[in-house]
Amino acid sequence: MEITLIRHGRSAQIENHRMNSKEYKKWVEAYNHLGIVEGESCSKDAIEKGATSSILLTSDLRRAIESARTLNPSAKIQSDPLFREMELPMPDINFPGVRLRPNTWAVLLRLLWICGYSQGCESYSEAKYRAKRASLKLTSFAKEHQHAVLIGHGFFNLYIAKELQKSGWTRKRRTGSKHWNAVTYTI
């Protein structure tokens, strides 16, 4: 049996200027609404895994669904919010004078989230439990079909991978860069 976790293609949300927390919240909404950059090349392994699967599993976010369609336009796509990225807490207040780039906001808010701040989103422990449920769903799918391919999200795929390894799955191979990377596990 085999499970492959693939990170979605690069988002069409490319704005990278400094912004306050309110602007960052709008940036995240656009990031979640937009699809992927058209014509971007995928890793060889992502293309191979996608092309050989008649069913691709994805989160219900547009960038994951579009990535699956890019990998295999004829595959059946099963979207499930279970596979969504781990959300970031969004502060309701504006911090006067604080203007950061989106990646800096993401790192700062992710660290606060891991430390227990979960304003407006699932907690860190809830997200880890969801990753465990996702790994069980992928394992069940792989048992039924001999392999499972998930086009998901970077941070959540990392936590699914941790759960797979706890359950005895072994990382076989990792390819690609930040986007379109494919990590395959076997048991």
C-alpha angles and dihedrals in degrees: 000000000000139000122193123194115199125185115226122255123270113295121248086230099097103156108129106170125126113275141173122247094267091052090046090055089055090046090056091049089054091045090054093045100046126077129223134297109274120242096016115151119243129215115270093243093049090053092047095048092044095047094051095050122086090193124043122191119214143164115258093253117112096237091058094045093048090048090054091050089050092052095046120001092186098050122105108248119215110193121194130174086219087080096051120128117269103266126235122232112250116212114227093213130071116234106223112240095002110127118163137169116257094255091052091050089049094052093045094047092043090054091048089048093052088050091056107273107129105158107174098351143072115290123252091254091049090051092050089051090050089052089054091051090048092052090051091050091050091048091051091048091049091050090053097042102023090240140036128202119197122190100199143131133302103243096037092046087055091056093044087053091053090053092047091052091049087055093053102268115141125215106241103176144353124196139165135042131272093309125041092015113157123208118186126200128191135189 
